[in-house]
Amino acid sequence: MNRMIGLVAAVAALQMSVCLTAEAAQTFSWDKNNWVAFDDTVTATVECPDPAAAEWVKTHFAEWYGAHAPNVTGGTTGLALQAGDEAYAAEVNADGVKIHARTLAGARWATYTLRQIAIAKRGTFKTEGMLLPTMKISDAPHLPFRAIHFCWFPEVRPQQIERAIRLAALMKFNYAIIEPWGMYKSEKHPWWPWPQANMTKAEVSRLVAIGKDIGITLIPQINCYGHASSSRGCTIKHSALDIHPEYEPLFEPGGWNWCLSNPETQRVLRELIAEMHENFGNPPYFHIGCDEAERQSCPECVKTPNGELVLKHITGLAEFVKSRGARAMMWHDMLLDRADFRWKGFTVCGNKETGAILDKLPKDIIICDWQYQDTAQHEKGALTDWPTMTYFKEQGFSVACCPWMNDKSMKPMADHIVKIGGFGFIETTWHHLRGSEWQKMYMGAAYAAWGSPVSHDVSFQRSLRLVGQDMKVTDYLDTGFLNYQVSPGWWVNN
Ligand SMILES: [Zn+2]
């Protein structure tokens, strides 16, 4: 879409962003030629059984719009709601703004939609209040669990993590899974992360509190099986063994897997899980990773059948998570045999032994099935079924679909999860949380998780700028979707 657009076209684009929501809405109508004040002369009526909702809207209007914030009051609106805890309805006209929701969460989403659409009043030097088009919207998410999965790399600025969390909330995701790549500064096991780890307890607590306010619950992750190096395999880095070789017995030779036969491994991982889970405010889920593991190879591990060893390890961790009042989440790929013809064309990484443990695993584990195909097959519209997800569901597990940059698959995947009664939607981002790929992933996933056909428009840049305003960013590096617009060495090298 052309970014050099006039007001009307911009609003047309915003309609798409709205979203994320508008096309999923059973009702959405607006008048692009009729804009009304959204300022301190206006009253927003918030109808919600939770009195905290009106208070939240009032507080955040004041934060966003300062002295020009609309007034907020509780009351009835007469607006119809769709089903579900997070449904919301909103109306804007010359009489003011109305918001109806069953929960604070629903009221937040309504408020975010209004914020995404509002523009500054015209004709002044500085902003003196906002404008909204007259509109009426009734909306509800496609899936109740909608997450973004982040990687906290040494190379990523902590400000970027906060921006990513805030932007996810603004786009109406309600969970963020955070995977520290050697960056969680454990106090219990200080040898585990890199020495420069900046995911400190204080920083995590700060982000958790922000998430609670803006409507997104943070879920911690530890790779408890493969990926034990906390580094990309192509770098051969290892956050623990490169600096602290004395911990070699905890890992398989090479360091990619944890040593599953060593009882110290289970003790250490449980202690790390407890530390992070508590630090994250004891959320209802904990992700234990478990993707892309190698076959165990140390002299002690090979004495036990591979499947038996893996089953005991995962079960022990899942039961420990359960003892803390939460549910374990894990990646799916080791739980299916790559030689099984039923999964041809889909991502699976297990062998015959690990593929045979599924029916013995605790059923409260949530299986996160990552499938990254944006195939020619799908281009023809053929890929509307994900047999691995269906299989996990049939085996009695909660299953979440996890796309990546395959945005054409996102909506069909979300529809498939709804169809089979699955658990939710997790957008994985890995090392691509920047630039147009960031935009593609967030926009595609937001639309899909709210039940709309995937679309890409200018609402990403507007939303990202709002996030920057909320953070009061002042550094050039924390604006836009790239740190630099040309390579930092460009002046020298060119
Ligand atoms: Zn071993």
Residues whose N, C-alpha, C, O or C-beta is under 5 A from the ligand:
A	BS01	ZN	C259 L260 S261 C298 C301
